[in-house]
């Protein structure tokens, strides 16, 4: 079993606060609820030994604890429902499918009472194939094709989010041709800048999503001028990986000013304040409890509505990462370990059999993660390490700074926590690396919910490799 006793570290300055970190410890704020080490020191997730998972399914491997996913979905829905009830209104919680979407995930979310947000025709197809009722779907996207809009209207998607002026006419035309009245929201930018990475902040003015808040009333009235559209309210998303309610509350107050003005000519029944609630990727991360966030956001909405003299609208929120992120762990096999001298000491480079093809977030925006040896415990001192992948990029980093046991060696199983969101979604075949499988664990059982790719799958897609009786393989070759 892992010891709770702090151990000395190597290659870390004595005054560094990480010098007493136990590289075996599993911080509850980071790892899936219930994750622990067994008597042999092996990581156990959802009642299943990680080593057994690696032996059965191979590595890299995405592992998702189904009970954690469903428990978090139920928890966030309950938090917002309680807050909404206190404010005298109702709430709809949508799971943001972009974080991770599969047939199993759609079914879990619907079973826990969440609607589902999609933003492409492919995501819509998955949700429908999994049995989601079209009315329980919202359709996002800054560049929905005409075909995607027509499909969404035809199947009866509950709400389409208008993201640009041209979409007003496109959705109206599609609905008119289909003989339907399509519910729509208007996405606007509140100007509230989330405290997050620039690539994750989505409500400042100079970016691709939404429309200026100053035009909300004008464009809302334009939507209302179309008999084939039903304007249900405004929508805003201020960013991602946000730890408290302050930005959401300020954004809500700004939106409600336009909401109140639109309410003077016709009812505006809903207000969608988006998602972006953050999670802990490392012990240093300290997000507020979701119950506190819900209470503060909805409380500000109620106060603002009272001041403006308008009814509290039905609210909507769109968590993705918060639901799935902490439930995911990625397993890797260590291939090589080498020491690299740095100022004041050395850093150990721990290379694994995946990398930026299965987790692009570190390369994209410097995301931080937590890693632990999963196949055993160790009494070795902690060594400053960088977990890297096998791709031909110096930026192919999985975990930039971590303290791992100094005896970390080839063949060890390495686990990276909080990888449920945006890792599988952003996965690629860079360097012709097959994308890993996704395995769900629950009650000591494991099952594949997304099949992994093989090299044969990659070759089958390469049309240039198709056999042809009259093809000369030397044709066009140069000496």
Buried (B, 14 or more C-beta within 10 A) or exposed (E): EBEEEEBEBBBBEEEBEBBBBBBBBBBEBBBBEBBBBEEEBBBBBBBBBBBEBBEEBBBBBBBBBBBBBBBBBBBBBBBBBBBBEEBEBBBBBBBBBBBBBBBBBBBBBBEBBBBBBBBBBEBBEBBBEBEBBBEBBBBBBBEBEEEBBBBBBBBBBBBBBBBBEEBBEBBBBBBBEBEBEBBBBBBBBBBBBBBBBEEBBBBBEEEEBBBEBEBBBEBBBBBBEBEBBBBBBBBBBBBBBBBBBBBBBBBBBBBBEBBBBBBEEEEBBBBBBBBBBBBBBBBEBEBBEBBBBBBBBBBBBBBBBEEBEBEBBBBBBBBBBBBBBBBBBBBBBBBEBEBEEEEEEBBBBBBBBBBBBBBBBBBBEEBBBBBBBBBBBBEBBBBBBBBBBBBEEEEBBBBBBBBBBBBBEEEBBBBBBBBBBBBBBBBEEBBEBBBBBBBBBBEEEBEBBBEBBEEEEBEEEEEEEEEEEEEEEEEEEEE
